[in-house]
Structures are given as C-alpha cells and as structure tokens.
Amino acid sequence: MSDTTLTARTWLAQGPAGTIGWITKMPDGYTFTLRNDSQPRSVYPSLEVAKAALQASLVPGSDRPEFVEH
C-alpha cells in the first residue's frame, strides 16, 4: 500500500476589488482561470508566462495584479 498525496500549487491574482483569477500548476506547465471563466485557459511553459498572459487578458489599463501563492 502506498500513501500518495496530490498537491496542487495555486497562485491567486488579486487586484483592488479582490480576486481576479488564479494560476494553477499543471503536469505540463501552468494555466490560468479568470474569475468569470467556465474553464481554464491555455497551458503556458512557465509561471512568469502565465502571469503575463493573465495580465494581458485583463481590461486595458487595469492595474497589475498581485500574485499570492495559496
């Protein structure tokens, strides 16, 4: 018998009005979901690329969100 624990790594994207979305570590990279999305977006090769893609998906002129590991 083996004891297997699945640990997901998630970073919340927080702006002035609260949580905008989140980035999740996947086996093959990182994906993000905005608060109103029904499904995650594409898979990106690194956390930094996923952060940039999330920010690029926001309304032009939006403040850069703060990313907090959760």
C-alpha positions in Angstrom: 0.0 0.0 0.0 1.3 3.4 -0.9 0.5 6.8 0.6 0.1 9.2 -2.3 -0.7 12.9 -1.7 -1.7 15.1 -4.6 -0.6 18.7 -4.0 -1.8 21.4 -6.4 0.0 24.7 -6.4 -2.1 27.7 -7.0 -1.4 31.5 -7.1 -4.3 33.9 -6.6 -4.3 37.0 -8.8 -5.5 39.8 -6.6 -6.5 43.3 -7.6 -8.0 46.3 -5.8 -11.5 44.7 -6.0 -10.4 41.3 -4.8 -9.5 38.1 -6.6 -9.3 38.4 -10.4 -8.4 34.8 -11.1 -5.8 32.2 -10.3 -2.9 30.3 -11.9 -2.6 26.5 -11.4 0.5 24.3 -11.8 -0.3 21.5 -14.2 1.9 18.5 -15.1 3.0 20.1 -18.3 3.1 23.8 -17.3 0.8 26.5 -15.9 -2.8 27.5 -16.7 -4.9 30.4 -15.5 -8.6 31.0 -15.0 -10.2 34.4 -14.6 -13.0 34.7 -12.1 -15.8 34.6 -14.7 -14.2 31.8 -16.9 -16.0 28.5 -17.1 -12.8 26.6 -17.9 -9.0 27.2 -17.6 -7.2 28.9 -20.4 -4.2 27.5 -22.4 -1.2 25.8 -20.8 1.9 28.0 -20.6 5.5 26.8 -20.2 6.4 28.9 -17.0 4.8 30.7 -14.2 6.1 34.0 -15.5 4.5 33.5 -18.9 1.2 32.5 -17.3 1.3 35.7 -15.2 1.9 37.8 -18.3 -0.9 36.0 -20.2 -3.4 36.6 -17.3 -2.5 40.3 -17.1 -2.8 40.6 -20.9 -6.4 39.2 -20.6 -7.5 42.0 -18.3 -9.2 45.1 -19.5 -6.7 47.6 -20.9 -5.5 50.0 -18.2 -6.1 47.5 -15.4 -3.6 47.5 -12.5 -1.1 44.7 -12.5 -2.5 42.1 -10.1 -0.5 40.8 -7.1 0.1 37.1 -7.3 0.0 35.3 -3.9 0.7 31.5 -3.6 -2.3 29.9 -2.0 
